[in-house]
Amino acid sequence: MQATPSASLTTPETLNQLRVGESAIVARVCGTGALKQRLLDMGLTKGVTIRVIKAAPLGDPIEISVRGYELSLRKREGACIQIVR
């Protein structure tokens, strides 16, 4: 008999996994130092709703809508933002 994986063992979804037109809620901003502080200063805090507006032709950067304004982020920066759909 196999055990099913618990929610704590699954990899959390991140902002860079969203497709154009999808929305999510920020669950956590990971990382340390200047990058984390910069993301928090731009309004990417726990509980805020974000929506992917568009992506560059090669997928990087992505443009999101957060708190009434548009923000462009690199995919590696989006990987620091855990989301809940």
Contacts in CASP RR format, 6 or more apart in sequence:
PFRMAT RR
TARGET T0000
AUTHOR 0000-0000-0000
METHOD contacts of the structure
MODEL  1
MQATPSASLTTPETLNQLRVGESAIVARVCGTGALKQRLLDMGLTKGVTI
RVIKAAPLGDPIEISVRGYELSLRKREGACIQIVR
12 27 0 8 1.000
12 28 0 8 1.000
12 82 0 8 1.000
12 83 0 8 1.000
13 24 0 8 1.000
13 82 0 8 1.000
13 83 0 8 1.000
13 84 0 8 1.000
13 85 0 8 1.000
14 78 0 8 1.000
14 79 0 8 1.000
14 80 0 8 1.000
14 81 0 8 1.000
14 82 0 8 1.000
14 83 0 8 1.000
15 24 0 8 1.000
15 26 0 8 1.000
15 50 0 8 1.000
15 62 0 8 1.000
15 64 0 8 1.000
15 73 0 8 1.000
15 78 0 8 1.000
15 79 0 8 1.000
15 81 0 8 1.000
15 83 0 8 1.000
16 62 0 8 1.000
16 75 0 8 1.000
16 76 0 8 1.000
16 78 0 8 1.000
16 79 0 8 1.000
17 83 0 8 1.000
18 24 0 8 1.000
18 52 0 8 1.000
18 62 0 8 1.000
18 83 0 8 1.000
19 52 0 8 1.000
20 52 0 8 1.000
20 53 0 8 1.000
20 54 0 8 1.000
20 55 0 8 1.000
21 51 0 8 1.000
21 52 0 8 1.000
21 53 0 8 1.000
22 51 0 8 1.000
22 52 0 8 1.000
22 85 0 8 1.000
23 49 0 8 1.000
23 50 0 8 1.000
23 51 0 8 1.000
23 52 0 8 1.000
23 85 0 8 1.000
24 49 0 8 1.000
24 50 0 8 1.000
24 83 0 8 1.000
24 84 0 8 1.000
24 85 0 8 1.000
25 47 0 8 1.000
25 48 0 8 1.000
25 49 0 8 1.000
25 50 0 8 1.000
25 83 0 8 1.000
25 84 0 8 1.000
25 85 0 8 1.000
26 44 0 8 1.000
26 45 0 8 1.000
26 46 0 8 1.000
26 47 0 8 1.000
26 48 0 8 1.000
26 49 0 8 1.000
26 50 0 8 1.000
26 81 0 8 1.000
26 82 0 8 1.000
26 83 0 8 1.000
27 46 0 8 1.000
27 47 0 8 1.000
27 82 0 8 1.000
27 83 0 8 1.000
27 84 0 8 1.000
28 46 0 8 1.000
28 81 0 8 1.000
28 82 0 8 1.000
29 36 0 8 1.000
29 39 0 8 1.000
29 40 0 8 1.000
29 44 0 8 1.000
29 45 0 8 1.000
29 46 0 8 1.000
29 80 0 8 1.000
29 81 0 8 1.000
29 82 0 8 1.000
30 36 0 8 1.000
30 80 0 8 1.000
30 81 0 8 1.000
30 82 0 8 1.000
31 80 0 8 1.000
35 77 0 8 1.000
35 80 0 8 1.000
36 80 0 8 1.000
39 77 0 8 1.000
39 80 0 8 1.000
39 81 0 8 1.000
42 66 0 8 1.000
42 71 0 8 1.000
43 66 0 8 1.000
43 67 0 8 1.000
44 50 0 8 1.000
44 66 0 8 1.000
44 81 0 8 1.000
48 66 0 8 1.000
48 67 0 8 1.000
49 66 0 8 1.000
50 64 0 8 1.000
50 65 0 8 1.000
50 66 0 8 1.000
50 83 0 8 1.000
51 64 0 8 1.000
51 65 0 8 1.000
52 62 0 8 1.000
52 63 0 8 1.000
52 64 0 8 1.000
53 63 0 8 1.000
53 64 0 8 1.000
53 65 0 8 1.000
53 70 0 8 1.000
54 62 0 8 1.000
54 63 0 8 1.000
55 61 0 8 1.000
55 62 0 8 1.000
55 63 0 8 1.000
56 62 0 8 1.000
59 75 0 8 1.000
60 74 0 8 1.000
60 75 0 8 1.000
61 72 0 8 1.000
61 73 0 8 1.000
61 74 0 8 1.000
61 75 0 8 1.000
62 72 0 8 1.000
62 73 0 8 1.000
62 75 0 8 1.000
62 78 0 8 1.000
63 70 0 8 1.000
63 71 0 8 1.000
63 72 0 8 1.000
64 70 0 8 1.000
64 71 0 8 1.000
64 72 0 8 1.000
64 73 0 8 1.000
65 71 0 8 1.000
END
